[in-house]
């Protein structure tokens, strides 16, 4: 994670990324266990219709892209200090 965020990323930048990633993985599991997700009466698909492999692939790409963006923002902040 720090490799993507950059060497100078502090805990205050790393921890929210960690929480975000964990939430992406735990929410669908907890929602299924608690049966929060109800079958819709309309023909619209649910985001939870994806199988776990599809969800994991998306969340991985989404998280890496997000952390890359945070890393770029941190890098620009460091450049301004110099």
C-alpha positions as MATLAB code, in Angstrom:
seq = 'XXXXXXXXXXXXXXXXXXXXXXXXXXXXXXXXXXXXXXXXXXXXXXXXXXXXXXXXXXXXXXXXXXXXXXXXXXXXXXXXXX';
ca = [
       0.000    0.000    0.000;
       2.773    2.425    0.885;
       4.485    1.498   -2.374;
       1.472    2.806   -4.292;
       0.881    5.820   -2.030;
       4.537    6.798   -1.994;
       7.371    6.529    0.475;
       6.389    9.663    2.325;
       2.798    8.586    2.980;
       2.055    8.876    6.678;
      -0.399    6.849    8.708;
      -3.001    9.570    8.258;
      -2.943    8.847    4.511;
      -2.499    5.066    4.741;
      -5.158    4.243    7.345;
      -8.158    5.662    5.436;
      -7.066    3.688    2.370;
      -6.851    0.529    4.463;
     -10.313    1.116    5.928;
     -11.777    1.815    2.511;
     -10.423   -1.405    1.058;
     -11.586   -3.479    4.018;
     -15.057   -1.931    3.803;
     -15.358   -2.788    0.131;
     -14.741   -6.449    0.916;
     -16.654   -6.760    4.179;
     -19.843   -4.915    3.220;
     -21.101   -7.434    0.623;
     -20.310  -10.334    2.937;
     -22.070   -8.754    5.912;
     -25.009   -7.653    3.797;
     -25.519  -11.186    2.540;
     -25.232  -12.629    6.041;
     -27.725  -10.157    7.451;
     -30.006  -10.614    4.476;
     -30.164   -6.852    3.992;
     -30.223   -7.356    0.280;
     -33.732   -8.200   -0.754;
     -34.708   -9.587   -4.093;
     -36.001   -6.694   -6.117;
     -39.449   -7.049   -7.575;
     -38.398   -5.203  -10.691;
     -36.061   -6.678  -13.271;
     -33.217   -4.391  -12.300;
     -30.009   -6.151  -11.325;
     -28.360   -5.593   -7.974;
     -24.688   -4.710   -7.533;
     -24.517   -7.872   -5.447;
     -25.427  -10.016   -8.459;
     -21.738  -10.084   -9.402;
     -19.924  -13.196   -8.328;
     -17.145  -12.863   -5.783;
     -14.383  -13.109   -8.397;
     -15.878  -10.231  -10.425;
     -16.314   -8.157   -7.274;
     -12.742   -8.839   -6.117;
     -11.344   -7.902   -9.529;
     -13.287   -4.637   -9.601;
     -12.428   -3.707   -6.007;
      -8.750   -4.383   -6.609;
      -8.631   -2.187   -9.728;
     -10.760    0.501   -8.055;
      -8.561    0.554   -4.950;
      -5.285    0.654   -6.852;
      -6.567    3.508   -9.030;
      -7.759    5.373   -5.935;
      -4.498    4.904   -4.068;
      -2.572    5.982   -7.163;
      -4.615    9.199   -7.151;
      -3.926    9.763   -3.462;
      -0.216    9.129   -4.083;
      -0.152   11.699   -6.891;
      -1.895   14.233   -4.667;
       0.637   13.611   -1.879;
       3.498   13.957   -4.339;
       2.171   17.328   -5.540;
       1.851   18.462   -1.931;
       5.491   17.514   -1.305;
       6.594   19.323   -4.465;
       4.949   22.513   -3.246;
       6.893   22.355    0.036;
      10.272   22.239   -1.737;
];
